Amino acid sequence: MNKVQLNLGRRASRSLKAFTLAEVLITLAIIGVVAALTIPSVVTNYQNQERIAALKKTYSALANTTNLAISEHGAIETWEVATRLEGAVNFVDKYMIPYLKIQKKCGIDRAGICALKNYSYLNESTPGHGSERATNFVLADGTVVVSSTYYAEPHKRVYLWVDVNGSKGPNVLGKDIFDFSYFIAGYGIQNGKLLPPGINRTMNQIIAESSSGCNKNASGEFCGALIIRNGWKIPNKDEYVKMAGGNEEYRALYPW
């Protein structure tokens, strides 16, 4: 073996040395810190995408009931709508449930899969949405729909709360629960449409409105409008701040 080969052998031997225990522990610690910082964000993003996919599917199914019911019951403006509980039950039984795949018709049952459990607004207050006048049903995929009606001539309107993952958390308006209305009569070009509150406002208004806006200080009622207007996607924080007119105060009020 010549001197050159001997030197190469020594270098190869040195290059095959294992990591020390300290080096391994430092590497594992770094990996752990990175995982702790990134995994919650990855999980949250996945859950958000899952909920929005479910929302889009449910919205499509509910909106489609209008066309099916019109073909059987005639112009939507002629549909029977009464404000009391009996009116809500009758509306759901006649104009919605026959055209949907449902798991259970709950009526006024608030137990088990029929319940909106421990739900709250984004600002953590507890809503009172007229549950004494509401009727529930559960879609085949587990989505809970709560319906109540409003009638004051010439206006006929049906309110819907949609919980896209049933009894699973977080049970918060704007996160997994969304607010919609069927406009039946008295609302001009909106008649026959299923729309979330705030849909016709600017993005800045949808986010910043003090009581119903899509921010942590408000109820979150307008979050459905924001998501639909944003192409059925939850914006990231930078996009959200930009929608809020570039106001950096809203970075801390990002609701997701």
Disulfide bonds with the S-S distance in Angstrom:
Cys106-Cys114 2.01
Cys214-Cys223 2.05
